[in-house]
Amino acid sequence: MNHDLILLVDDDSAIRKMLRIALEAKGYQIIEAISKKDAIESIALRSPKLVLLDLQLPDGSGLDVIHEVRTFSELPFIVLSVMDSEEDKIALLDAGADDYITKPFSMGELLARIRTAFRRLPAEETPSNWEMGNLVIDFLNYEVQKNDKKVRLTPTEFQLLTYLIKNAGKIISHDILIKKIWGDAAQNEMNSLRVHITQLRKKIEDTPNQPKLIKTIPGVGYLWSIEYK
């Protein structure tokens, strides 16, 4: 059985009931919250592995939940929303969400995205540390430090960083990165990839607008510079 704990945040009792039944049938443990306040308290006290988050909450926006939680945790968020514009999706990713699924959605799609999100979490057997100049990465404990200060990365950002470093000096195409992060069935995730790369650069590069670590190969993909390997 799969005992990964998922926090389901939605003020619609019918949706919560449907999702709880479907997810528990797949072996997931589910806890529920119906408001921004409940969600933040549940995350702090119960430490779920994943949050399924509706944006429209009675005491605030799901965006507020993400912003506050990102001050103390990097757990993955999958946003469930009726909004489907590209601008909305980019704003959510900028805020720190890991994935976005538009209502109505199939349970098959949601389950696939949950599996992908769990794959992004650091594996216990991930070995060793990596150090370059003012940047230190502890793969085992899922920690990044820059200039001796902790840098908070989302699971997606950490997976991107890890994959690029392990393939330092190699050009990694957009398609390969998208499949690595979002799975083989991923579609239309180019903007998501660009947003996550931009956020990653802001956090680890000394000059994000002129990146020296994560190089853009126009029309192809990205490369972690071997000069900094």
Backbone as a ProteinNet text record, in pm:
[ID]
protein_1_A
[PRIMARY]
MNHDLILLVDDDSAIRKMLRIALEAKGYQIIEAISKKDAIESIALRSPKLVLLDLQLPDGSGLDVIHEVRTFSELPFIVLSVMDSEEDKIALLDAGADDYITKPFSMGELLARIRTAFRRLPAEETPSNWEMGNLVIDFLNYEVQKNDKKVRLTPTEFQLLTYLIKNAGKIISHDILIKKIWGDAAQNEMNSLRVHITQLRKKIEDTPNQPKLIKTIPGVGYLWSIEYK
[TERTIARY]
84	0	87.6	35.9	105.8	55	141	97.3	146.9	173.5	212.9	94.9	120.1	14.2	-9.7	-134.2	-173.1	-272.2	-249.1	-343.8	-430.7	-560.6	-658	-724.5	-704.9	-756.8	-863.3	-988.6	-1101	-1220.3	-1295.9	-1410.5	-1538.3	-1529.6	-1645.1	-1645.4	-1740.5	-1742.2	-1762.1	-1838.9	-1862.6	-1733.8	-1655.7	-1527.9	-1431.9	-1426.9	-1337.3	-1374.1	-1502.6	-1546.8	-1510	-1534.3	-1502.4	-1353.1	-1270.7	-1126.2	-1074.3	-1126.7	-1082.9	-1109.4	-1228	-1262.8	-1169.6	-1149.6	-1067.3	-921.1	-868.1	-727.1	-700.9	-792.9	-774.9	-784.1	-861.8	-870.1	-736.6	-652.2	-519.4	-411.9	-454.1	-360.5	-303.7	-347.6	-297.3	-371.4	-301.5	-365	-405	-527.2	-578	-617	-571.7	-623.7	-683.4	-777.6	-852	-842.1	-854.3	-864.5	-963.2	-1036.2	-1139.7	-1111.4	-998.9	-968.1	-817.9	-778	-636	-575.5	-645.8	-596	-578.8	-679.2	-671.5	-555.4	-538	-433.6	-295.6	-267.6	-134.9	-108.7	-210.1	-193.4	-168.8	-241.8	-225.2	-86.2	-36	97.9	202.6	188.2	286.9	283.4	162.3	148.4	158.3	111.5	102.7	210.1	276.8	384.8	345.6	243.8	207.5	318.1	315	413.5	372.8	243.5	191.1	63.3	38.4	-84.9	-159.4	-287.6	-378.2	-458.1	-443.7	-490.3	-585.7	-707	-800.4	-765.4	-783.2	-744.2	-847	-974.8	-1080.6	-1117.2	-1067.5	-1093.9	-1171.8	-1249.3	-1337.2	-1264.3	-1139.4	-1067.2	-942.3	-937.2	-822.6	-800.4	-690	-656.9	-559.2	-567.1	-467.5	-327.5	-316.1	-184.7	-125.7	-211.1	-163.1	-106.7	-170.5	-121.1	19.6	35	165.6	272.3	241.9	340.2	384	288.4	323.5	399.5	355.1	421	562.7	584	717.6	821	776.9	871.9	931.1	868.7	922.2	923.4	870.3	865	870.6	925.6	934	846.4	749.4	666.8	592.5	562.6	499.3	352	310.5	171	122.8	8	-63.3	-190.3	-202.1	-316.3	-430.6	-551.1	-672	-757.6	-781.5	-849.9	-931.2	-1035.6	-1114.7	-1047.3	-951.6	-881.7	-782.8	-783.7	-697.6	-614.9	-603.9	-524.2	-375.7	-295	-150.2	-95.1	-152.6	-106.5	-129.8	-246.6	-275.9	-176.2	-147.5	-56.8	83.2	131	264.8	270.8	164.3	160.6	170	101.9	105.6	243.8	306.9	441.1	540.9	523	608	593.2	471.5	444.9	504.4	537.9	597.6	519.7	409.9	337.9	422.7	402.7	479.7	404.9	273.6	194.6	56.5	-18.8	-147.4	-236.3	-357.4	-450.6	-585.5	-645.9	-768	-891.7	-984.6	-1113.7	-1201.5	-1280.5	-1285	-1168.5	-1126.1	-1014.8	-1051.1	-981.3	-1004.4	-918.9	-964.5	-884.8	-755.1	-759	-637.3	-529.8	-570.2	-473.2	-420.2	-509.8	-466.2	-369.8	-402	-314.9	-177.4	-175.2	-46.7	37	-27.3	45.5	92.3	13.1	56.4	179	174.4	291	415.1	398.5	511.3	564.3	473.6	516.1	595.2	551.3	624.5	762	771.7	902.5	1001.3	950.8	1039.9	1101.9	1038.4	1091.5	1225	1317	1450.2	1445.9	1516.4	1523.4	1620.5	1588.7	1673.7	1813.8	1825.5	1957.8	2041.2	1988	2065	2195.9	2309.9	2437.7	2499.3	2578.5	2685.7	2643.5	2747.2	2731.9	2798.6	2768.3	2829.9	2861	2978.1	3019.1	3091.7	3059.6	3125.8	3120.9	3238.1	3244.1	3151.6	3057.5	2967	2838.9	2832.9	2713.2	2742.6	2663.1	2680.3	2545.6	2547.4	2424.2	2441.6	2351.1	2346	2232	2265.4	2162.6	2088.6	2159.4	2098.3	1989	2016.1	1920.4	1840.5	1858	1774	1788.5	1916	1943.1	2040.3	2019	2106.9	2148	2276.1	2325.1	2403	2383.4	2460.1	2512.7	2642.6	2706.7	2672.3	2672.1	2646.8	2505.5	2414.7	2274.9	2188.8	2090.2	2004.7	1919.3	1912.7	1829.1	1712.8	1590.8	1473.5	1433.1	1440	1396.7	1272	1182.9	1069.1	1121.1	1044.6	1088.2	1117.4	1038.4	1062.4	1195.1	1220.9	1346.7	1465.2	1451.2	1561.1	1587	1480.8	1499.9	1566.7	1525	1589.8	1737.9	1768.4	1906.7	1990.4	1936.8	2008.7	2036.9	1936.1	1952.5	2053.8	2049.4	2144.5	2287.6	2305.9	2441	2495	2410.8	2456.6	2487.3	2438.9	2468.5	2547.7	2632.7	2711.1	2790.5	2787.9	2859.7	2781.3	2665.6	2581.7	2462.9	2430.4	2311.8	2189.9	2097.3	1976.2	1860.6	1796	1688.7	1567.3	1485.3	1360.7	1276.5	1264.7	1180.1	1227.3	1358.8	1411.9	1384.8	1405.8	1381.6	1234	1147.4	1003.6	962	1009.7	975.6	1035.8	1155.5	1219.4	1142	1091.4	1025.5	876.8	808.8	663.7	615.2	708.1	669.3	658	656.1	656.5	532	421.6	296.8	277.3	376.4	362.2	342.7	256.8	231.2	219.1	260.1	241.9	301.5	420.2	484.2	604.1	619.5	735.1	739.4	625	622.7	653.3	602.9	632.7	782.9	845.6	990	1064.2	1027.3	1095	1079.3	959.1	936.8	1022.4	1027.5	1107.4	1256.7	1304.6	1445.5	1473.7	1383	1399.3	1406.5	1315.6	1315	1441.7	1486.7	1609	1729.3	1736.2	1846.9	1846.3	1728.1	1718.3	1773.5	1759.1	1797.5	1944.5	2003.9	2140.8	2245.2	2203	2298.6	2334.8	2461.5	2501	2441.4	2430.7	2374.3	2268.5	2145.4	2041.4	2012.6	2025.7	1998.8	2112.3	2227.4	2341.6	2395.9	2319.7	2353.6	2486.2	2561.9	2689.9	2683.5	2581.3	2567.4	2475.2	2351.3	2252.9	2247.6	2313.1	2320.2	2200.7	2146.2	2041	2103.1	2062.7	2103.6	1982.1	1981.2	1860.4	1799.5	1670.4	1596.3	1618.5	1704.7	1739.3	1706.5	1769.5	1749.1	1842.8	1899.7	1984.5	2108.6	2209.4	2335.6	2391.5	2435.2	2508	2654.7	2709.3	2842.6	2947.2	3033.5	3138.2	3244.5	3246.9	3341.2	3313	3189.1	3150	3117.9	3158.5	3129.1	3200.3
-119.9	0	125	230.1	357.7	444.9	478.8	555	698.9	753.5	893.3	981.6	1079.4	1164.9	1284	1304.3	1414.9	1503.4	1634.2	1731.1	1782.9	1769.3	1814	1941.3	2052.9	2182.7	2230.1	2226.9	2269.8	2291.2	2398.6	2423.7	2357	2285.4	2214.6	2071.1	2040.7	1909.7	1795.6	1820.3	1714.7	1678.9	1780.8	1756.1	1684.5	1727.7	1661.8	1515.1	1486.3	1348.3	1262.4	1315.5	1240.5	1211	1314.5	1295.7	1204.4	1218.4	1131.5	984.8	954	815.6	760.6	840.9	795.2	777.7	870.7	865.4	758.7	743.1	637.6	499.3	488.9	361	324.1	424.8	400.6	389.1	391.3	369.9	494.5	611.8	735.2	765.3	826.5	877.3	1022.1	1058.4	1191.6	1264.6	1388.8	1479.5	1598.6	1666.6	1771.1	1905.5	2011.3	2146.9	2222	2314.2	2385.4	2534.7	2580.3	2722.7	2743.4	2866.3	2902.6	2873.2	2914.5	2893.8	2745.3	2666.4	2521.7	2459.8	2504	2446.9	2470.6	2593.3	2626.9	2553.3	2545.5	2472.4	2323.9	2265.4	2122.9	2094.3	2184.3	2165.2	2172.7	2269.8	2286.5	2172.1	2121	2020.4	1876.3	1851.2	1713.3	1677.6	1777.2	1755.2	1659.8	1695.2	1609.6	1607.6	1505.5	1495	1577.5	1612.1	1679.2	1752.7	1866.3	1942.3	1956.7	1918.2	1946.3	2068.3	2177	2306.8	2374.6	2402.7	2485.7	2632.2	2716.9	2857.1	2940.7	2906.7	2988.2	2934.7	3001.1	2959.1	3068.4	3032.4	3130	3243.6	3220.3	3324	3372.6	3351.7	3400.3	3317.2	3344.3	3274.4	3160.7	3058.7	2952.5	3005.7	3114.8	3177.9	3222.3	3271.4	3313.6	3195.1	3079.3	2958.5	2925.3	2926.8	2894.6	2991.4	3121.5	3222.8	3201.2	3175.3	3159.8	3030.6	2921.3	2792.4	2793.7	2864.8	2868.5	2934.8	3001.9	3060.1	2955.5	2836.4	2734.4	2593.1	2572	2436.2	2438.6	2331.5	2317.7	2204.2	2160.2	2048.4	2085.3	1987.5	2016.5	2052.5	2150	2190.3	2158.5	2093.4	2082	2165	2268.5	2358.3	2303.9	2303.1	2260.7	2385.9	2425	2551.6	2550.5	2633.4	2649.8	2748.1	2826	2922	2847.6	2878	2801.2	2886.4	3017.1	3101.1	3078.4	3102.7	3085.9	3181.7	3302.4	3401.3	3352.7	3290.6	3237.3	3128.2	3040.6	2929.3	2980.4	3077	3132.2	3201.2	3274.7	3341.4	3240.1	3126.8	3022.4	2960.7	2933.5	2876.2	2975.1	3102.6	3206.5	3210.1	3185.3	3189.7	3070.8	2964.4	2847.5	2719.5	2721.2	2596.5	2505.6	2375.3	2280	2232.3	2232.8	2184.7	2247.8	2233.2	2300.5	2212.1	2190.1	2108.6	2180.8	2189	2266.9	2181.5	2233.2	2167.4	2189.7	2090.5	1953.5	1871.6	1772.2	1688.2	1542.7	1453.5	1310.9	1263.8	1161.3	1106.7	1047.5	994.3	939.6	1045.7	1163.9	1273.2	1318	1332.3	1375.5	1274.6	1146.4	1043.6	1043.6	1066.4	1072.5	1189.6	1303.5	1420.9	1402.8	1332.1	1302.7	1212.5	1108	1018.5	1095.1	1184	1263.4	1354.8	1416.4	1504.2	1427.3	1306	1226.5	1184.8	1163.8	1127.9	1243.1	1365.5	1480.9	1492.5	1430.3	1438.1	1366.2	1415.2	1354.6	1212.8	1123.9	985.3	973.5	884.7	870.4	824	752.8	701.3	796.9	919.4	1016.1	1046.1	1029.1	1035.8	1175	1197.7	1295.1	1440.5	1525.5	1668.7	1713.9	1832.9	1893.2	2037.2	2084.3	2218.7	2286.2	2413.6	2493.4	2638.7	2691.6	2830.9	2859.2	2951.6	2990.1	2907.7	2802.5	2720.1	2579.9	2534.2	2402.2	2330	2205.8	2127.4	1997.4	1974.4	1849.8	1767.2	1672.6	1593.5	1502.5	1454.4	1362.4	1429.5	1552.9	1624.7	1728.9	1730.9	1816.3	1963.4	2006.5	2142.9	2210.7	2339.5	2420.5	2543.4	2576.1	2696.6	2780.5	2909.9	3004.8	3112.7	3134.5	3230.8	3199.5	3068.6	3019.7	3045.9	3077.7	3097.5	2995.5	2940.2	2839.1	2899.6	2828.6	2867.7	2769.5	2821.3	2733.5	2709.1	2582.2	2543.1	2456.8	2469.8	2378.6	2242.7	2135.6	2005.1	2005.9	2078.7	2085.4	2154.1	2266.5	2337.6	2250.8	2177.7	2092.9	1979.9	1922.7	1814.9	1867.6	1985.6	2046.5	2070	2127.6	2156.8	2029.3	1926.4	1799.3	1739.2	1739.8	1678.4	1754.4	1887	1966.6	1945	1942.4	1923.4	1785.5	1683.1	1547.3	1529.9	1622.5	1618.8	1741.8	1790.7	1911.3	1897.9	2005.1	2006	1949.7	1891.7	1834.8	1927.5	1942.3	2018.5	1928.3	1973.2	1897.4	1967.2	1898	1959.7	1990.5	2084.7	2115.8	1989.5	1910.6	1790.9	1693.1	1672.8	1579.1	1629.6	1759.9	1815.9	1807.5	1837.8	1832.3	1690	1591.5	1452.6	1407.8	1456.6	1420.4	1475.4	1597	1662.4	1631.3	1633.8	1618.2	1482.2	1397.5	1263.8	1251.6	1126.8	1099.9	1152.5	1163.3	1206.4	1357.8	1431.4	1576.4	1645.3	1746	1826.2	1972.7	2061.6	2205.7	2255.7	2205.3	2246.9	2338.4	2390.4	2473.7	2598.8	2664.9	2784.4	2750.1	2635.7	2592.2	2573	2509.2	2487.2	2620.2	2713.5	2843.9	2918.7	2912.9	2980.8	2919.2	2786.7	2720.2	2748.2	2751.1	2784.2	2927	3018.8	3158.2	3170.3	3101.3	3106.4	3045.3	2936.5	2870.8	2963	3029.7	3124	3236.6	3287.5	3395.3	3351.6	3223.7	3174.4	3133.5	3088.9	3036.1	3113.8	3192.2	3266.7	3399.2	3441.7	3574.1	3683.6	3655.1	3751.3	3678.3	3667.3	3588.7	3632.1	3761	3808.6	3778.6	3743	3699	3570.6	3463.5	3340.3	3279.5	3235	3169.7	3019.8	2978.4	2837.4	2765.9	2812.3	2750.2	2829.2	2777	2844.8	2807.6	2904.8	2879.3	2848.8	2740.2	2707.8	2739.3	2853.1	2900.9	2796.7	2776.5	2684.1	2538	2509.3	2369.4	2331.6	2400.7	2364.2	2439	2367	2429.1	2344.4	2408.7	2340.8	2395.8	2304.2	2347.1	2360.7	2479.3	2507.1	2420.5	2356.4	2271.7	2356.4	2485.4	2573.2	2579	2543.4	2549.8	2412.6	2309.2	2171.8	2140.1
0	0	0	-62.1	-66.9	46.5	141	256.9	253.9	137.2	127	164.6	249.9	303.2	211.5	171.8	84.6	158.6	153.3	207.1	93.6	110	11.2	63.5	-8.5	35.9	-61.7	-16.6	-100.6	-8.9	-30.4	55.9	5.5	-105.6	-161.6	-107.6	-21.2	44	-55.5	-162.7	-261.7	-335	-370.6	-438.8	-346.1	-220.3	-124.7	-108.6	-97.7	-79.3	-199.1	-320.3	-441.9	-450.6	-425.9	-436.3	-326.6	-206.6	-96.3	-128.9	-175.6	-207.2	-315.8	-420.6	-533	-491.9	-413.2	-375.5	-269.6	-174.3	-74.1	-138.1	-245	-316.1	-379.6	-404.2	-460.7	-352.3	-225.4	-116.3	-53.4	-96.5	-37.4	93	186.6	307.7	281.8	318.5	288.5	416.4	427.8	529.4	455	519.4	450	520.6	442.7	495.4	408.1	469.6	394.4	382.8	437.7	435	431	405.6	407.3	544.6	650.6	787.7	816.8	784.1	807.9	730.5	606.5	521.1	579.6	618.8	671	801.8	888.1	1014.1	988.7	894.3	863.7	808.6	724.5	668.4	778.3	867.9	975.1	1075.1	1104.8	1210.1	1159.1	1036.2	986.4	884.3	827.5	730.3	617.2	539.2	424.8	321.2	235.6	127.8	6.2	-4.1	-123	-85.1	-151.1	-129.6	-261.5	-259.9	-370.9	-329.5	-401.7	-353.9	-450.4	-401.4	-476.9	-452.6	-552.6	-538.8	-464.9	-478.6	-420.1	-281.6	-177.6	-40.4	32.7	133.7	198.7	270.4	311.7	386	312.8	182.9	106.2	-17.4	-83.9	-207.3	-179.9	-264.1	-256.7	-278.8	-354.5	-374.6	-241	-150.9	-19.6	58	41.8	107.4	56.7	-75.8	-134.2	-85.4	-91.8	-50	94.8	184	325.2	350	289	311	255.1	146.5	87.5	178.2	284.5	379.4	473.2	478.6	570	511.5	391.1	336.8	184.7	128.1	-17.3	-68.1	12.3	-32.6	-160.7	-246.2	-375	-362.4	-442.7	-455.9	-596.6	-606.1	-733.5	-719.6	-801.3	-793.3	-877.9	-820.7	-890.7	-910.8	-1036.4	-1058	-1186.2	-1187.9	-1310.2	-1404.6	-1355.4	-1440.6	-1528.8	-1657.1	-1746.9	-1841.4	-1815.8	-1905	-1879.8	-1981.2	-1968	-1863	-1855.1	-1758	-1615.4	-1591.8	-1459.3	-1420.6	-1516.5	-1489.2	-1457	-1534	-1511	-1374.8	-1337.8	-1207	-1094	-1109.3	-1006.3	-994.4	-1107.8	-1104.4	-1045.4	-1078.2	-1020.1	-868.6	-821.3	-676.9	-603.3	-676.3	-611.9	-626.4	-703.7	-729.7	-818.1	-804.7	-883.9	-1007.1	-999.3	-1112.3	-1104.9	-1213	-1228.3	-1313	-1265.2	-1341.2	-1343.4	-1461.1	-1478.6	-1456.2	-1376.7	-1357.3	-1479.5	-1520.1	-1468.4	-1522.5	-1446.8	-1487.6	-1461.1	-1527.1	-1504.5	-1387.6	-1317.2	-1208.2	-1261.3	-1382.6	-1441.3	-1455.4	-1500.6	-1515.9	-1380.7	-1282.7	-1149.7	-1088.1	-1098.7	-1041.5	-1107.5	-1239.4	-1310	-1260.5	-1236	-1189.1	-1045.3	-964.1	-827.6	-829.1	-912.4	-922.1	-966.3	-1062.1	-1110.5	-1000.2	-924.5	-815.1	-709.9	-676.4	-577.7	-630.6	-761.7	-818.2	-806.2	-796.8	-784.3	-645.9	-547.4	-411.9	-405	-323.7	-318.2	-265.4	-331.2	-286.1	-169.2	-77.3	40.4	4.4	-107.6	-141.9	-224.9	-251.6	-329.7	-258.3	-324.9	-255.5	-247.4	-143.9	-143.5	-153.7	-145.2	-161.5	-289.7	-329.7	-448.6	-412.7	-448.6	-410.2	-524.6	-546	-647.4	-602.7	-566.9	-525.8	-408.2	-428.1	-319.3	-316.2	-399.3	-408.1	-355.5	-258.1	-197.8	-201.9	-250	-259.6	-182	-90.4	-13.7	-72.8	-161.6	-229	-131.4	-30.2	64.8	146.2	190.6	275.9	200.1	66.2	-15.8	24	37.5	80.3	-16	-35.1	-118.4	-38	-42.4	23.3	-76.7	-67.8	-147.9	-54.4	-59.3	31.6	177.5	209.8	346.1	395	304	339.6	266.2	337.2	276.7	166.2	55.3	-58	-65.7	-63.3	-67.9	-213.3	-252.8	-386.4	-375.3	-471.3	-478.6	-526.8	-507	-557.7	-707.5	-784.1	-929	-957.6	-889.9	-910	-869.7	-758.8	-713.2	-811.5	-867	-963.7	-1090.8	-1135.4	-1252.1	-1225.4	-1110.7	-1075.2	-1071.5	-1005.3	-994	-1131.9	-1217.8	-1349.4	-1433.6	-1427.2	-1505	-1455.8	-1323.8	-1269.2	-1304.3	-1292.8	-1324.3	-1471.8	-1554.5	-1697.8	-1740.4	-1648.2	-1674.2	-1803.9	-1882.5	-2009.4	-2125.7	-2098.2	-2203.4	-2231.1	-2357.3	-2393.7	-2372.4	-2286.4	-2257.7	-2328.4	-2417.4	-2495.7	-2408.8	-2457.4	-2388.4	-2369.9	-2475.1	-2469.5	-2362.7	-2353.7	-2254.8	-2113.9	-2091.2	-1958.7	-1920	-2014.9	-1987.6	-1950.9	-2025.7	-1995.9	-1862.5	-1833	-1706.8	-1588	-1600.1	-1487.4	-1481.8	-1597.1	-1598	-1648.2	-1691.2	-1734.7	-1886	-1932.7	-2076.4	-2147.5	-2074.5	-2137.7	-2132.2	-2083.6	-2067.7	-2201.8	-2200.2	-2319.8	-2279	-2370.5	-2351.2	-2219.8	-2184.4	-2059.4	-2083.3	-2206.2	-2236.8	-2149.1	-2133.3	-2048.7	-1903.8	-1858.2	-1721.6	-1703.8	-1800.2	-1793.2	-1787.6	-1871.7	-1875	-1744	-1686.7	-1559.3	-1449.7	-1444	-1340.4	-1358.7	-1481	-1506.3	-1462.4	-1493.6	-1453.1	-1301.8	-1231.9	-1086.3	-1028	-1087.4	-1041	-1057.2	-1171.6	-1193.5	-1090.4	-1058.5	-960	-824.3	-793.7	-662.2	-653.1	-764.8	-754	-832.4	-930	-1011.2	-943.9	-958.6	-910.5	-998.7	-1128	-1223.2	-1306.5	-1253.8	-1322	-1464.9	-1494	-1630.2	-1726.3	-1670.7	-1751.1	-1688.6	-1699.2	-1627	-1670.6	-1570.8	-1598.1	-1568	-1493.7	-1458.8	-1557.5	-1566.6	-1655.7	-1785	-1886.3	-2015.5	-2102.6	-2172.5	-2270.5	-2405.1	-2465.9	-2603.1	-2690.5	-2757.1	-2827.1	-2919.5	-2902.7	-2987.1	-2955.9	-2857.9	-2828.9	-2684.4	-2588	-2448.7	-2357	-2258.1	-2156.7	-2132	-2073.2	-2045	-1914.2	-1825.9	-1707.2	-1744.8	-1733	-1783.7	-1714	-1790.9	-1733.9	-1665.6	-1691.4	-1623.7	-1475.2	-1437.3	-1297.8	-1240.4	-1312.9	-1270.6	-1140.4
[MASK]
+++++++++++++++++++++++++++++++++++++++++++++++++++++++++++++++++++++++++++++++++++++++++++++++++++++++++++++++++++++++++++++++++++++++++++++++++++++++++++++++++++++++++++++++++++++++++++++++++++++++++++++++++++++++++++++++++++++

